[in-house]
Amino acid sequence: MMPTACQPRPLLRRFRRAAALLGLAMALSAVLAAFAMPAPAVAASARIKDVVDVEGVRDNMLIGYGLVVGLNGTGDSLNNAPFTEQSLTGMLERMGVNTRGTNLRTKNVAAVMVTATLPAYAAQGTRIDATVSAMGDSKSLLGGTLLVTPLIGADGEVYAVAQGPIAVSGFSAQGQGASVTRGVPTSGRIASGAIVEREIQFSLAELPVVRLSLRNPDFTTAQRVATAINMQLRGNMAQATDPSSVLLNVPASRRGDVVGLMTEIEQLRITPDQVARVVVDEKSGVIVMGENVRISTVAIAQGNLTIRVTETPQVSQPGPFSQGQTAVVPRTDIQVDDQSNNRLAVMNAGVTLQELVQSLNALGVGPRDMISILQSIKAAGALQAEIEVI
């Protein structure tokens, strides 16, 4: 049976229906994909814990003077280090050994300074690390043992006592014709080598007002910290008093639970602000520029006049049987480089940090020349940032 001309219409309607269903499926997929897409990235934020310090929660520095014994002939020369000899004599007398009037020649003893850091709220009996550093002409502290050394604070009180074998990472070896030294053999560390004997009393739980000190003082950051705390506590409890301090009035319902209160506050996130600053280290040629550094309209050209003088003397030999003498004939090659290929770069107002670096690199500017250019831009008033030279 031959098909009629009207039979393709149902097929056309089916095709259109399938196309409509396909379009609906694609649209639905696009909507689901839009919902599945991640949210746009927010500005870089930091916890309040990472930008502030709590008043009273701080470390304290300790220092002490002691003797290291057991060195394999690498200690102080007693003739060149009288303090070592006096300390050794005093220590032996306390042990009941009289060495007055004798000439001590040992090289197994070294006078050292011992330093440690006393953590906040360290209890009696807590062990802390101690660092040992030689004072005299000792060659190495490898294999030495520190004798009992009191560690005192800034007030002159003893807060810890250190003793134990020293771990030295460096070494030194020498012979008649050569020597090698790796690391610093005259400094070492005693892990958990000091015991805390005195506690520093500070009652944080009883404070009615807690002061938060910003590590990088800034008006905007201090205000943001206070705002975040007030939103969390649902009240006007925090106030920024200056760029480096935020005063927190402990709510009456949280008196005695300052630790729990600080646990909630230090996890809050803020966006710290920073001053536009360029830090320059002229010794190493390191340049660090902040994100907010901006440049006004300015033209920059970099280039120096370089003159190279190369001496290539040649030897002139006399002819045979001429009875002449051999002579050295000077040959001088002078080259002048006026940097004529360099171009004058113009940077418009509002140039970002990335554009500034790209423009200077396009001129072939090295780190040290870049330091001079930045200082010149600052002198011209076109650098909207502070320059700090370290």
C-alpha positions as CSV (number, residue, x, y, z in Angstrom):
1,M,0.0,0.0,0.0
2,M,1.5,3.3,-1.1
3,P,1.8,6.0,1.6
4,T,-0.4,9.1,1.2
5,A,0.8,12.7,1.5
6,C,-0.9,13.2,4.8
7,Q,0.9,10.4,6.7
8,P,4.1,12.3,7.6
9,R,2.2,14.8,9.8
10,P,1.9,12.5,12.9
11,L,5.7,11.9,12.7
12,L,6.3,15.7,12.6
13,R,4.1,16.2,15.6
14,R,6.0,13.5,17.5
15,F,9.3,15.1,16.5
16,R,8.1,18.5,17.8
17,R,6.9,17.0,21.0
18,A,10.3,15.2,21.5
19,A,12.1,18.4,20.8
20,A,10.0,20.3,23.4
21,L,10.6,17.6,26.0
22,L,14.4,17.8,25.2
23,G,14.4,21.6,25.6
24,L,12.5,21.3,28.9
25,A,15.1,18.7,30.2
26,M,18.0,21.0,29.2
27,A,16.4,24.0,30.9
28,L,15.8,21.9,34.1
29,S,19.4,20.7,34.0
30,A,20.6,24.3,33.7
31,V,18.5,25.4,36.7
32,L,19.9,22.5,38.8
33,A,23.4,23.3,37.8
34,A,22.8,26.9,38.8
35,F,21.7,25.8,42.2
36,A,24.7,23.4,42.5
37,M,27.3,26.1,41.6
38,P,29.3,27.2,44.6
39,A,28.7,30.7,46.1
40,P,31.1,33.4,45.0
41,A,34.3,33.7,47.0
42,V,34.1,36.3,49.8
43,A,36.9,38.6,50.9
44,A,39.7,37.0,52.8
45,S,38.7,36.7,56.5
46,A,40.5,35.7,59.7
47,R,39.5,34.6,63.1
48,I,39.6,37.1,65.9
49,K,41.9,34.6,67.6
50,D,44.5,35.2,65.0
51,V,44.5,39.0,65.1
52,V,44.3,39.9,68.8
53,D,45.9,39.0,72.1
54,V,44.1,38.8,75.4
55,E,45.5,41.0,78.2
56,G,47.3,38.9,80.8
57,V,47.6,35.8,78.5
58,R,51.3,36.2,77.6
59,D,54.7,34.5,77.7
60,N,57.6,35.6,79.8
61,M,61.3,35.4,79.0
62,L,63.7,33.6,81.3
63,I,67.5,33.6,81.4
64,G,70.3,31.9,83.3
65,Y,74.0,31.3,83.5
66,G,75.5,27.9,83.8
67,L,78.2,25.4,83.0
68,V,78.3,22.6,80.4
69,V,80.5,19.6,81.2
70,G,81.5,16.4,79.4
71,L,82.9,18.1,76.3
72,N,85.5,16.2,74.3
73,G,88.2,18.8,74.5
74,T,86.0,21.4,72.8
75,G,85.3,23.6,75.9
76,D,86.6,27.0,76.9
77,S,90.3,27.7,77.3
78,L,90.4,28.7,80.9
79,N,93.2,31.2,80.2
80,N,91.0,33.1,77.7
81,A,87.8,32.7,79.6
82,P,88.3,33.8,83.3
83,F,84.6,33.7,84.0
84,T,84.6,30.0,83.2
85,E,87.4,29.3,85.6
86,Q,85.8,31.3,88.4
87,S,82.5,29.5,87.9
88,L,84.2,26.1,87.8
89,T,86.1,26.9,91.0
90,G,82.9,28.1,92.8
91,M,81.0,25.1,91.7
92,L,83.7,22.7,92.9
93,E,83.9,24.5,96.3
94,R,80.1,24.1,96.8
95,M,80.7,20.4,96.1
96,G,83.4,20.3,98.8
97,V,86.4,20.3,96.5
98,N,89.0,23.0,97.1
99,T,90.9,24.2,94.0
100,R,92.1,27.6,95.2
101,G,95.6,28.3,94.1
102,T,95.8,25.5,91.5
103,N,96.1,26.0,87.8
104,L,93.1,24.3,86.1
105,R,93.8,23.2,82.5
106,T,90.6,21.3,81.6
107,K,89.0,21.9,78.2
108,N,85.9,19.9,78.8
109,V,83.9,22.7,80.5
110,A,82.2,25.7,78.8
111,A,80.3,28.7,80.2
112,V,76.9,29.1,78.6
113,M,73.8,31.3,78.7
114,V,70.5,29.4,79.0
115,T,67.3,30.9,77.8
116,A,63.7,29.7,77.9
117,T,60.1,31.0,77.5
118,L,57.6,30.6,80.3
119,P,54.2,30.0,78.8
120,A,51.1,31.7,80.2
121,Y,49.5,29.8,83.2
122,A,52.4,27.3,83.3
123,A,51.9,25.3,86.5
124,Q,54.6,24.1,88.9
125,G,56.2,20.9,87.6
126,T,55.5,21.7,84.0
127,R,58.5,21.1,81.7
128,I,59.6,23.6,79.1
129,D,62.4,23.7,76.4
130,A,65.7,25.4,77.1
131,T,68.2,26.8,74.6
132,V,71.9,26.7,75.5
133,S,74.5,29.1,73.9
134,A,78.3,29.2,74.5
135,M,79.8,32.4,75.9
136,G,83.6,31.7,75.6
137,D,85.8,30.3,72.9
138,S,84.3,26.8,73.0
139,K,84.5,25.0,69.7
140,S,81.4,22.8,70.2
141,L,78.8,21.8,72.8
142,L,78.3,18.4,71.2
143,G,78.0,15.7,73.9
144,G,77.9,18.1,76.8
145,T,75.5,18.1,79.8
146,L,74.2,21.3,81.4
147,L,74.4,21.4,85.1
148,V,71.6,22.7,87.3
149,T,71.0,26.3,86.2
150,P,68.3,28.6,87.8
151,L,66.4,30.6,85.2
152,I,65.2,34.0,86.4
153,G,62.7,36.5,85.1
154,A,62.8,40.3,84.6
155,D,61.9,40.7,88.3
156,G,65.0,38.7,89.5
157,E,62.9,35.8,90.8
158,V,63.7,32.1,89.9
159,Y,60.9,30.6,87.9
160,A,62.5,27.5,86.5
161,V,65.5,25.2,86.8
162,A,67.2,23.7,83.7
163,Q,69.5,20.7,83.5
164,G,70.2,17.8,81.0
165,P,72.1,16.7,77.9
166,I,72.3,19.1,75.0
167,A,71.2,18.2,71.5
168,V,73.4,20.0,68.9
169,S,72.5,19.9,65.2
170,G,75.7,21.4,63.9
171,F,79.2,19.9,63.9
172,S,82.8,21.1,63.3
173,A,85.8,19.1,62.2
174,Q,89.3,20.2,61.2
175,G,92.7,18.9,60.3
176,Q,96.1,20.4,59.5
177,G,95.1,21.6,56.0
178,A,91.3,22.0,56.0
179,S,88.3,22.4,58.3
180,V,84.6,22.1,57.8
181,T,81.7,23.4,59.9
182,R,78.0,22.7,59.4
183,G,75.3,24.5,61.4
184,V,76.1,26.1,64.7
185,P,77.9,23.7,67.0
186,T,78.1,26.2,69.8
187,S,74.4,26.4,70.3
188,G,72.0,23.6,71.3
189,R,68.7,22.7,72.8
190,I,67.4,20.7,75.7
191,A,63.9,19.4,75.0
192,S,61.8,19.6,78.1
193,G,65.0,20.4,80.0
194,A,63.6,23.0,82.4
195,I,61.1,22.5,85.2
196,V,58.8,25.3,86.3
197,E,59.2,26.1,90.0
198,R,57.1,29.3,90.3
199,E,53.7,30.2,88.8
200,I,52.7,33.6,87.7
201,Q,49.4,34.4,89.3
202,F,46.7,36.1,87.1
203,S,43.0,35.5,87.6
204,L,41.3,35.8,84.2
205,A,38.0,34.5,85.3
206,E,37.4,37.3,87.8
207,L,38.0,40.2,85.4
208,P,35.0,42.4,84.8
209,V,36.6,43.9,81.7
210,V,38.8,42.1,79.2
211,R,41.2,44.0,77.0
212,L,41.9,42.7,73.5
213,S,45.1,43.9,71.9
214,L,45.5,43.9,68.1
215,R,48.7,42.5,66.8
216,N,48.6,44.9,63.9
217,P,47.0,48.2,65.2
218,D,44.4,49.6,62.8
219,F,41.3,51.7,63.4
220,T,39.2,49.8,60.9
221,T,40.2,46.4,62.1
222,A,39.6,47.4,65.8
223,Q,36.1,48.6,64.9
224,R,35.3,45.5,63.0
225,V,36.4,43.3,65.9
226,A,34.1,45.3,68.2
227,T,31.2,45.1,65.8
228,A,31.5,41.3,65.4
229,I,31.6,40.8,69.2
230,N,28.5,43.0,69.7
231,M,26.6,41.1,67.1
232,Q,27.5,37.8,68.7
233,L,26.6,39.0,72.2
234,R,23.5,41.0,71.0
235,G,24.5,44.0,73.0
236,N,26.9,46.9,73.2
237,M,29.5,45.0,75.2
238,A,32.7,45.8,73.1
239,Q,34.2,49.1,72.2
240,A,37.3,50.1,70.2
241,T,39.1,52.6,72.3
242,D,42.2,53.1,70.1
243,P,43.8,51.4,67.0
244,S,45.3,48.6,69.1
245,S,42.7,48.0,71.9
246,V,39.2,46.7,72.2
247,L,37.6,46.7,75.7
248,L,35.1,43.9,76.3
249,N,32.7,44.3,79.3
250,V,31.9,40.8,80.5
251,P,28.1,40.3,80.7
252,A,26.7,39.7,84.1
253,S,25.5,36.3,83.0
254,R,29.0,35.2,82.0
255,R,30.9,36.3,85.1
256,G,33.1,33.5,86.1
257,D,33.0,32.0,82.7
258,V,35.4,34.3,80.8
259,V,37.1,31.2,79.3
260,G,33.9,30.1,77.7
261,L,33.1,33.6,76.5
262,M,36.5,34.0,74.9
263,T,36.1,30.6,73.2
264,E,33.0,31.9,71.5
265,I,34.5,35.3,70.6
266,E,37.8,34.1,69.2
267,Q,36.1,31.9,66.6
268,L,34.3,34.9,65.0
269,R,35.6,35.9,61.6
270,I,36.4,39.4,60.4
271,T,38.2,41.0,57.4
272,P,41.3,42.7,58.7
273,D,42.2,46.0,57.0
274,Q,45.8,47.1,56.4
275,V,47.7,50.2,55.5
276,A,49.2,50.5,52.0
277,R,52.8,49.9,52.7
278,V,55.9,48.9,50.7
279,V,58.6,47.2,52.7
280,V,62.1,47.3,51.3
281,D,65.2,45.4,52.4
282,E,68.1,47.0,50.7
283,K,70.6,44.4,51.9
284,S,69.0,41.5,50.2
285,G,67.0,43.4,47.5
286,V,63.7,42.0,48.7
287,I,60.5,44.1,48.1
288,V,57.1,43.3,49.6
289,M,54.1,45.5,48.6
290,G,50.7,45.4,50.1
291,E,47.5,44.8,48.1
292,N,46.2,48.5,48.5
293,V,49.3,50.1,47.0
294,R,48.3,52.5,44.2
295,I,50.3,54.7,41.8
296,S,49.2,58.1,40.4
297,T,49.9,59.1,36.8
298,V,53.7,59.0,36.4
299,A,56.3,58.4,33.7
300,I,59.3,56.1,34.4
301,A,62.5,55.6,32.5
302,Q,65.3,53.4,33.7
303,G,68.8,53.3,32.2
304,N,72.4,54.1,33.0
305,L,75.4,55.0,30.9
306,T,77.8,52.0,30.9
307,I,81.4,52.1,29.7
308,R,83.3,48.9,29.3
309,V,87.1,49.1,28.8
310,T,88.7,45.7,27.8
311,E,92.5,45.3,27.6
312,T,93.8,42.6,25.3
313,P,97.5,43.1,25.0
314,Q,99.3,41.3,22.1
315,V,102.9,40.2,21.9
316,S,105.0,41.5,19.0
317,Q,107.8,39.2,17.9
318,P,110.8,40.8,15.9
319,G,111.8,39.4,12.5
320,P,114.5,36.7,12.2
321,F,118.1,38.1,12.3
322,S,116.8,41.6,13.0
323,Q,118.3,41.8,16.5
324,G,115.1,43.3,17.7
325,Q,113.3,42.7,21.0
326,T,110.0,41.2,21.9
327,A,107.5,43.8,22.9
328,V,104.0,43.8,24.3
329,V,101.6,46.0,22.2
330,P,98.5,47.2,24.2
331,R,95.1,46.8,22.6
332,T,92.2,48.6,24.2
333,D,88.5,48.1,23.3
334,I,86.1,50.7,24.6
335,Q,82.3,50.1,24.4
336,V,79.6,52.6,25.4
337,D,76.1,51.4,26.3
338,D,73.7,54.3,26.7
339,Q,70.6,52.1,27.1
340,S,69.2,53.6,24.0
341,N,66.7,50.7,23.6
342,N,64.9,51.5,26.8
343,R,61.6,53.2,26.6
344,L,59.7,55.7,28.8
345,A,56.8,53.9,30.5
346,V,53.7,55.9,31.5
347,M,51.5,54.5,34.2
348,N,48.0,56.0,34.6
349,A,46.4,56.8,37.9
350,G,45.0,54.0,40.0
351,V,47.6,51.5,38.8
352,T,47.4,48.3,40.9
353,L,50.3,46.4,42.4
354,Q,50.2,43.7,39.6
355,E,50.3,46.3,36.9
356,L,53.2,48.2,38.6
357,V,55.3,45.0,38.8
358,Q,54.5,44.0,35.2
359,S,55.4,47.5,33.9
360,L,58.7,47.5,35.8
361,N,59.6,44.0,34.7
362,A,58.8,45.0,31.1
363,L,61.5,47.6,31.4
364,G,64.0,45.0,32.5
365,V,64.3,46.5,36.0
366,G,65.9,44.3,38.7
367,P,65.0,44.3,42.4
368,R,67.7,46.8,43.4
369,D,66.8,49.3,40.6
370,M,63.2,48.8,41.5
371,I,63.9,50.0,45.1
372,S,65.4,53.2,43.7
373,I,62.4,53.7,41.3
374,L,59.9,53.2,44.2
375,Q,61.7,55.7,46.3
376,S,61.8,58.2,43.4
377,I,58.0,57.7,42.8
378,K,57.4,58.3,46.5
379,A,59.5,61.5,46.4
380,A,57.5,62.7,43.4
381,G,54.3,62.2,45.4
382,A,52.9,59.6,43.1
383,L,53.1,56.6,45.4
384,Q,50.0,56.3,47.6
385,A,51.7,54.1,50.2
386,E,54.3,54.2,53.0
387,I,57.8,53.0,52.3
388,E,59.5,51.1,55.2
389,V,63.2,50.4,54.8
390,I,64.6,47.6,57.0
